Amino acid sequence: MRTVVEVADAVRAGEIKASEILDECLAAIDARNGELNAFVYLDAELARAVAEQVDQAVARGDDPGPLAGVPFGVKDLEDCAGMPTSHGSLLYKGRPPVDTDSVHVGRLRAAGAVPVGKTATPEFGVTAFTHTKAWGTTRNPWDLTRTPGGSSGGSAAAVAAGLVPFSTASDGGGSTRIPAAFTGLVGLKASFGRIPHERSSPSETSCYGALTTTVRDAARHLDVAAGPHNLDRASLPAPGLSYERVIEELDVGGLKALWSPDMGYAVVVPEIEELARAAAESLVDAAGLQRVERPFSPSSPMRTWLSAGAADMWLDLEEGMWPECADDLTGLVRASLRRTQEWTLPRYARALRHRQQLEEEVADLFADIDVLLTPTTAMAAYAAEGPLPMEINGKDARHSGPVPFTMLANLCWNPAISVPAGVTHEGLPVGLQITVRRHADDVALRLARIFEQTRPWPRLAPQP
């Protein structure tokens, strides 16, 4: 499978047709989606119509855009005109196609990309494995018994297996970076507001993004997707730069970097820590970063996130769905709704105070450093059907869980990217997470690119 950049540049140059690339992807989906369950909805006819429009534009001498002819999957929490959006839930499964694109998908289409279908997600995107009553279990192409993570699990499986060059993702607590780590991909959570939404949310943690196999692909995606929109009050101004160019040119030498194996509270598998530490040391040396030794033990981001994020889930429900349709919901969603349905305003205010404390702690940290390096997850991919492991290496991990490192960046709006840091003795991918100052998406991508050049990774999962 070619990269996003390779496909788009070849199509724009007339070296290959978008319809030919689409045929390759549809054949790959036909061959492997049965075992992976990465796509839960396909529309080959719609995709072919878009691909043919791209080919016609090239034949006329027009430029279809920087994503010309690139097939992609759309995470099933996000709208794509002509396709249904099920939110991974029986409550929405079977509804007709939506009429409009999300702002994000609309920008990808305008740049020439070709949507082929919807990728699996856990119900309402609430957990870090992709298993639902609506669509069953999505599996990791590195090991079919393991999860590709969540909530962008279907997107990760599709890209890591070479079904499509990229897929959309979203990240409200790690939902792009966790699947990236579990499947050996690049997963960027940009600054909050960098890629606009159609509406704001109470928790203000979720960010649109993409899963790719290279840093350059991630940079090109962000160049297309970034920029303000009137519907999103939190959307940031245009960045005024080319991320694709910045990843090759930005001077990051001398930036101050802190390595934290556990952020003072997480339980981490020793092999994961060792692999991520080695990756961090390679990056520090290659980029000419300045090592900083400093304690960092913030208030639990997981506890804060679980409190602040509950309001978003309630917005996913329509009148008459709760509690009338409780039995149709997965156990975790049902339990979360029951736990929060009687919350009072003072209780919610306490959650907001926890978040304010965390924001102050992170602001204090980034007054001293520029880059925080951690493992992306505390363990490699676990069972595809779940549940989330709450014991790691015989230690109680209920207060941190298997994915303790990602939520901080969501709550505090920092850019963070996961890059492949190696594989375990079982052959499962491990991620290094690079978190930087607010709005410094260029720094995150540049550091990821330096690491990619220093320690190249396999772009795709090994073929069965």
Secondary structure as UniProt FT lines:
FT   HELIX           4..12
FT   TURN            13..14
FT   HELIX           18..36
FT   STRAND          39..42
FT   HELIX           44..60
FT   TURN            66..69
FT   STRAND          71..75
FT   TURN            76..77
FT   TURN            81..82
FT   TURN            87..88
FT   TURN            90..94
FT   HELIX           103..110
FT   TURN            111..112
FT   STRAND          114..119
FT   HELIX           123..125
FT   STRAND          131..132
FT   TURN            133..135
FT   STRAND          136..137
FT   TURN            141..142
FT   TURN            144..145
FT   HELIX           153..160
FT   TURN            161..162
FT   STRAND          166..171
FT   TURN            175..176
FT   HELIX           177..183
FT   STRAND          186..189
FT   TURN            192..193
FT   STRAND          207..212
FT   HELIX           215..225
FT   TURN            230..231
FT   TURN            233..234
FT   HELIX           243..249
FT   TURN            253..254
FT   STRAND          256..259
FT   TURN            263..265
FT   HELIX           270..287
FT   STRAND          290..291
FT   HELIX           301..308
FT   HELIX           310..315
FT   TURN            319..320
FT   TURN            322..325
FT   HELIX           326..328
FT   HELIX           331..340
FT   TURN            341..342
FT   HELIX           345..366
FT   TURN            367..368
FT   STRAND          371..375
FT   TURN            384..385
FT   STRAND          391..392
FT   TURN            393..394
FT   STRAND          395..396
FT   TURN            398..400
FT   HELIX           407..412
FT   STRAND          416..423
FT   TURN            425..426
FT   STRAND          429..436
FT   TURN            438..439
FT   HELIX           441..454
//
